Amino acid sequence: MKQHPSDIPREVMMATTQEKPESIEFRDANFELENYCFDTLALHAGAVADPTTGAILTPIYQTTTFRQEAVGSDKGFTYSRSANPTVSALERRLAALEGVEFCTCYGTGLAATTALCLALLKAGDRVVVSQAVYGGTVRLFQQVLAPFGVTADFVDTADESVLRKALSEKPTRFLFVETPANPTLKLTDIALAARVAHEAGALLIVDNTLLTPALQRPFELQADVVLHSTTKFIEGHNATVGGALITSDRELHDRFVFARNAIGAIQSPFPAWLTLQGVKTLGLRMAQHSENALCVARFLESHPRVTRLLYPGLESFPQFELARRQQTSGGALIAFEVEGGVEAGIRLMNSVRLCALAENLGSAETLITHPASMTHADVPAIQRQAAGITDGLVRLSVGLEDPLDLISDLEQALGRKDH
Ligand SMILES: Cc1ncc(COP(=O)(O)O)c(C=O)c1O
């Protein structure tokens, strides 16, 4: 039944009789970015006060579609599989943080990797990938893309001669590196990888998930595309899954936009909004993660039951010089083995109380993981061994708790031999 005007509450009348806002300029919202520092950009880049209410946070535009003014005339958004204002605000911010112009966000990190591959590869193409990468990346290349005629060669991209040989022996569409690599923390020299890739006519893709632009700047080292699982440090609170592809190249960006729409892999507005909130403290969190991880790594290195420890912020790390040159600090991840091999490692992971045994990294809470049975279970054992992912390897993603509490927890867990 149609309501008579006198029955309509006053605030609704006011709202409906107010002037309609001018067209919403979401597209040009990146203000003079070059004038601001990282922490300022993390808070402000890409945000526009809501034109209807002035709300300081970008609203969650939970809508499937957008009313068009006339056929062929819209405000830049038509359907939320193609683009959504909340997701676009996150894209503007992430692009600004990596220091370039373009970004597309996805439902997960692996959706971003899938879109990357579908945008750039066709049957018969070949790519070169770091030997130690996230297990899901290996599974995507070997079990999903290989049947479609894409070849992925996994090589030790930390070794210059191996890298040069791999890129020179066959035509290569792109070189995909993850540095530090998950979970061995092996580093690839990004500037060198870019030179070698470009000489071979290949693109360089860098998975910057483990350090984020707060600690590592791949575009300043000539990378072509940066990939993120925003699930990790970018959102940072164990609240979402998401991914991003970032580039300074408009043509590559257009391909990603097309692929994302064609396969339907865009992120939803609510996780994008949560990520917009999480990323505000990225600089502060990454600095604290690194400080805490350095304390915990020093403790573990001096513990008599720890037989092997890898942390890029320690002088004992085999690629410490490269870490110093390429990253601002060591990051949050530590990989180690304990005396007694696999069983002792599993006992440790079952004995922690404050650290959570879980399959994520990069959150405010400290997480402990057994890569061989959890994150890298789908990587064939022989390939795991070649990449240095031993069965006894423990991965610790050091969170934002007081490091003294983390050390006490690890100390009690390392001391237990009874179960
Ligand atoms: C380095 C890295 N890249 C990509 C991914 C995939 O991201 P997601 O789990 O968001 O799909 C992960 C997941 O652990 C990762 O660690």
The ligand as an SDF file (V2000), in Angstrom:
LIG
                    3D

 16 16  0  0  0  0  0  0  0  0999 V2000
   53.1580  -16.5460    0.3190 C   0  0  0  0  0  0  0  0  0  0  0  0
   51.7300  -16.9050    0.0480 C   0  0  0  0  0  0  0  0  0  0  0  0
   51.1840  -16.5790   -1.1410 N   0  0  0  0  0  0  0  0  0  0  0  0
   49.9070  -16.8960   -1.4410 C   0  0  0  0  0  0  0  0  0  0  0  0
   49.1080  -17.5780   -0.5380 C   0  0  0  0  0  0  0  0  0  0  0  0
   47.6940  -17.9350   -0.9120 C   0  0  0  0  0  0  0  0  0  0  0  0
   46.8200  -17.0600   -0.2510 O   0  0  0  0  0  0  0  0  0  0  0  0
   45.3400  -17.4410    0.2400 P   0  0  0  0  0  0  0  0  0  0  0  0
   45.4660  -18.4490    1.3450 O   0  0  0  0  0  0  0  0  0  0  0  0
   44.7850  -16.1270    0.6620 O   0  0  0  0  0  0  0  0  0  0  0  0
   44.6240  -18.0070   -0.9330 O   0  0  0  0  0  0  0  0  0  0  0  0
   49.6370  -17.9380    0.7050 C   0  0  0  0  0  0  0  0  0  0  0  0
   48.8240  -18.6830    1.6870 C   0  0  0  0  0  0  0  0  0  0  0  0
   49.3000  -19.1500    2.6930 O   0  0  0  0  0  0  0  0  0  0  0  0
   50.9870  -17.5970    1.0120 C   0  0  0  0  0  0  0  0  0  0  0  0
   51.5550  -17.9290    2.1790 O   0  0  0  0  0  0  0  0  0  0  0  0
  1  2  1  0
  2  3  1  0
  2 15  2  0
  3  4  2  0
  4  5  1  0
  5  6  1  0
  5 12  2  0
  6  7  1  0
  7  8  1  0
  8  9  2  0
  8 10  1  0
  8 11  1  0
 12 13  1  0
 12 15  1  0
 13 14  2  0
 15 16  1  0
M  END
$$$$
